[in-house]
Amino acid sequence: MDTMRWVPDILAGYEAADLGAPSAAPAGKPDGALTRTLVRRIGVPESPRAVALIVHGYNDYFFATHLADALVESGCVAYAVDMRRAGRSLRRGNQPHHIAHIDELADDIADAATAACDDAAARSLGALPLVVHAHSTGGLAATVWASDHPHPALAALILDGPFYGLVLSASQRALLACMPAVARVLPRMVVDPARSPYTAGLLARGWTFDTAWKDPEGVGATAGWLAATHTAQRRAARGLPIGVPVLVASSDSSGPDRLDNPRHGSQDTVVEVKAIGPVAAGLGMRARRLVIAGAVHDVALSAAVPRARYLAAVGSFVDSALRPDRSEAPVV
């Protein structure tokens, strides 16, 4: 990461740089080379106030340029990270999105945050505060990172549909409880085929993305990933106070992830939103809850009206967090 080589990205108006392999090798048998990719928007605001880092979720990568544009409108220099085994960072032999511990993703966020802040300084933009926008599993990992090892410049954290819990039957809860034992023996065994009508629905509603990196057929969840995320969810549920303002956003309801669900395009069909509020309340006195009626799992990819409401709220939150005289609302 000492000298990043920027090349044109697959997205017009963006560049990408390889962050290289993580400093600590993950546990278990290697599944190909590991790397992480930092993406930056070439254009910057006239008077930059912060660096913004966008973090994706599971079966996902950075493609939401409208979100980056909104952050730029708030005065941020926009960056994004494709974490290990995901999107631009997927390499031959990698098992997509597999992890053995949430710290693997937290480390990717940490390295990307450092690289983004250093790059902004190298672009003569100065030492700027850091805003992180993280979605779903990325939001869960960012919660752990912001509690355990936040970047010194971290000024605000935005969590979009964070992966704090699922709607589970009694048998599914029992199966999940067994995952740590299974993961110790067969960490890469696919336990849940994880078909994704949610992703298919995004395509049907007009979003454009690379289906090799965000697959409508889903990405099979491994025992290691299930154990790692469940352990992180339990940690978050016990409380992980974070010392900066936190915005925890989600839809107002959850429903079945089936294309015949009449509200498939207007509710969260991946995460149980009822699990988000209690966790948000344990993220510290500077956290606040944002519920967007009619939003989908990735609130930033909702229909026009809820999406506009969300991006406006993100802008107001960033403005409040970056003002020296800010007043912060409690979690509601």
Sequence and secondary structure as in RCSB ss.txt:
>XXXX:A:sequence
MDTMRWVPDILAGYEAADLGAPSAAPAGKPDGALTRTLVRRIGVPESPRAVALIVHGYNDYFFATHLADALVESG
CVAYAVDMRRAGRSLRRGNQPHHIAHIDELADDIADAATAACDDAAARSLGALPLVVHAHSTGGLAATVWASDHP
HPALAALILDGPFYGLVLSASQRALLACMPAVARVLPRMVVDPARSPYTAGLLARGWTFDTAWKDPEGVGATAGW
LAATHTAQRRAARGLPIGVPVLVASSDSSGPDRLDNPRHGSQDTVVEVKAIGPVAAGLGMRARRLVIAGAVHDVA
LSAAVPRARYLAAVGSFVDSALRPDRSEAPVV
>XXXX:A:secstr
  S   EE SSTTEEEEEEES SS  SSS  S   EEEEEES   SS  EEEEEE  TT  S  HHHHHHHHHTT
EEEEEEE TTSGGG  TT  TT  SSHHHHHHHHHHHHHHHHHHHHHTT  S  EEEEEEHHHHHHHHHHHHHS 
 TTEEEEEEES        HHHHHHHHTHHHHHHH TT EEE    HHHHHHHHTT    TTTS TT   EEHHH
HHHHHHHHHHHHH    SS EEEEEES B    TT TTTTSSBSSS GGGHHHHHHTS TTEEEEEETT  SSGG
GS HHHHHHHHHHHHHHHHHHHSTT       
